[in-house]
């Protein structure tokens, strides 16, 4: 059982893989590929929960999961939101007239709480509309200030700015527009054997380009107003992750662990420490 189930009431699990913090909404194929992961959220459910998913589950997978969990199939309600280009999945709920069916399900669960995969303004909006809190915020719904802080932190340039202000070690690099990208890329390899070009808003390895000293451009110039970060390439051997729960009183580590990396890609499953 996940820790979120320790609180009162059922969870409304919003598998909003289609969300602006991860990848630009214009990257339809990338977002669609990411949304294919949504069925795994079924493993988080318990009797009484509601799962909102961007892709349907197959009947055999649903039976398999609920059998292993010991959860009666009919005890979890599933809402499938059709693919809607250029819209966060949370907004697509209203676009496809699914808010009212969801409101009816929430009315049957007076202590229901929303658990989004990605925290953004689009996912906070239905929580406000349905008058249910967002897990794990003790005051109910994250403040506008919190959402404003999350948005830039999910960009490469925004993270670099915050990390530098905190004195964290970073690879040498700089933010760049598409118009400046060629010049910046040419300048950095003069001092580094290899650099990596990252689209400013991307995840899971999408939008990475590796350039070695002396390489010729291998792709068309990006739009002049696009945003990038160009960094010294650092060979990573481990990716460290940590999940914490922060309250006004303390910060509590829920779990931490690592994944081995090879050639810039993950080479082993997440291992708890």
N, C-alpha and C positions, 0 to 999 in steps of 0.2 A: 504494500500500500504506500502511495506517495504521501509525503508529509502534509500536502494540501488537504488531504481527506481527514486530517486530524481535527479540523475545525468543524463548526456546525453546518449542517445542511448539505445539499447536493452541489456538485460542480457543473457549471456550464462551460465545457471545454471548447475553446475557440481555436481551431487548427488553422490560424491565419498565416500560412506560409506566404501567401500573396500579400505582402506588406511593404510599404516604402522604406523602412529602416534597413532592410536586407539588400534589395536590388531595385534599381530604377524601374518604375512600373511600365516603361516602354519596352523593357526586355521581356516580352511575352513568353518566348520559348524557354528562357531560363526560369522564370517564375513558374511556368507550367510544370517543368521538370522537378522543381523543388516541391511543388504541391503534391507530387506523387508519393511523398513521404508521409502524407497525412494519415493513411490507415494505421500507422504505428501508434497513433494517439489512442487507439482503441484499448491498448494495454493499460492506459491510465484510468479507465472507467471502473466505477463500482455501481451497484444497484441504485437507481434514482437519478443518475447523472444524465446530462444531455451533451451530445457531441455534435459540433458543427464542423463539417468537413467540406473541402473543395472538390473532392473526388469520391465517387461511390465505393463502397466495400463489396467484395464478392461474398456471396453467401457462405462458401466453404471457409473463407478466412474468418468471417464473423463467428461461425460456429466453433472453429478451432480456438480462437482467442477466448471466447466466453467459456468454453469447456475447461481450458486450462486455468482460467481465473476462478471458476466455480460461480460464475455470474449468470443468472437466468437471462436468456436472450431478450426477452420482452421487457426487462427491467431497465434498459438503457434506451433512450430516444435518440435518434440520429437525424439531423437535418443536413441535406446535401445542397450546397450553394453552387449553381451552374457557373462555369468559367465565364468571367466578365472582363474583357480586355481593358486595361488602364484604370481599373478600380481596385482598391484594397478589398479583400474579401469581406471585411466587416461592413463596408459600405454597400457591397453587392447584396447583402441581406435585404436592405430596403429596396434596392433596384428590382429584386425578384419577389417582392411582397412577402418576405419570409419573417419579417419582424413580428407580425401579429400571431402567427403560429408559435413563434418562440415566446411571445408574451404569455400566451395561454399555458405553455409548459412551465414557465417561471411562476405563474400564479398558483400552480399546483405544488410549488416548492418554495414556501415563504422565506426560507433561509438560504436560498441558492446564492452562489458566488461565481463570478466569471474568472476563468483561468485562460488567458490568451497565450498563444505561443510567442507572439511578438507584441511588445507594448508600444502602441502608437496612438495618435489622436483618434484614428478610425476605430480602434478596438475599445477605447475608453467611452466613445459616444454611445454605443448600445447599452453599456452598463449604466450610464446616466439615464438613458431613456427608460430602461427596464427597472431602474431604482434598485440595483443590486451592486454589492461591492466587488472590487477587483482584488483577487488574491495576489499578494499577501498584505495589501495595504490596510492597516488597522483603522484608518480614518475613512475607509470606503473606496474612494477613487483617487488615483494620483492627481496631484495638482497640475495646473497648466505649466508651472515652473519645472516640475519634474519631467513632463513630456518635452518641454523645450530643451532640457538638458540631455535627454535620451537621443533626440534626433541627430544632433551633430556628432555625438559620440559614436554613432553608427556610420560615420563617414571616415575615410582614411585620413583626410586632412584634419577633421575635427578631433579625432583621437590623438594625432600628433601634437596638436595645440595643447590639449589637456595634459598629455604625458610630459611634454616639455615644461609646462608650468609646475608640474609636480617633481621635476628633476629625474624622471625615469630615463633609463638608457634607451636610445633609439638608433636604428641604422641611419647613417648620413643620408639626407634626402630633402626634398622640398615639394610643395604643392605646385601645380601647374595647370594652366588652361590648355585646351586642345591646340590653340594657336601657338603657344610657347613650347609645346611638348617636344618637337624635334630639336630645338635649340637646347633645352634642358637635358634631354636624353644624351645628346652629343657631348655636352660639357661634363656630365657625371662620369661616364666611362673613362674619361681622361685620367681620373684619379682612382677609379675602381675597375677591376677586371670585368665585372658584370653588374648590371643593374636590373631592377624589376619595375615595370610600369604597371600601376594599379588604377583601375577606374575608381573614382572617389567613393562611389556607393556600390559595393559588390560584396559577395559572400561565397563561401565554399569553393574558392579558387577561380570563380568566374572573373573575367576581365583582367587576368594577369598576362603580361608579356615580358619575356626575359631577353635582354639584349647584352651581348658581349662586346668587348672593345673591338672596333673594326667592322662590326656587322652592318649590313645594308638594311634599310627599312624593308620589312616583309609584309606590311599591311598598309592600306590606304590611310591618309591622314584623317584623324577624327574631326568631328565638328569643332569649329573654333571656340564655341562657348561651352564645350564639355569640360569636365573637371577631373584631374588626375593627381596622383602622387607618384613621384619617381624616387626610388630608394636604392641605396647600395644593397646588392644581393648578399644575404647572410644564409649560409647553409645551416638549416635547423635540423637537429636530431631528435628533439622532443617538443611536443606541444603541451603546455601545462594549462589546466583548466581548474577553476574554483567556482563554487556556487555559495553565496552567502545570503543571509537574511538580516537586513539592517532595520533597526528600530531606533526610536529616539534615545533609548537607554543603552543599547549595545549592538555590536555586530557579531552574528553567530555564523560560523562556517558550517554549511550543510554537508558539503563533500568537496574533495579535491582529488585530482588524479592526473594522469598523463597519457599521451598517445605518441608512439614513435613515428618519426618522419623520415622519408627518403626521397631525395630529388624534389623537395617541395611539396610532396603529397603524403597523406597519412598512410602509414604502413602497418598499423596494428590497432585493435579495438581500444576504446577508452578503458584504462585500468585504474580502479580506485586505489588510493594509498591509505 
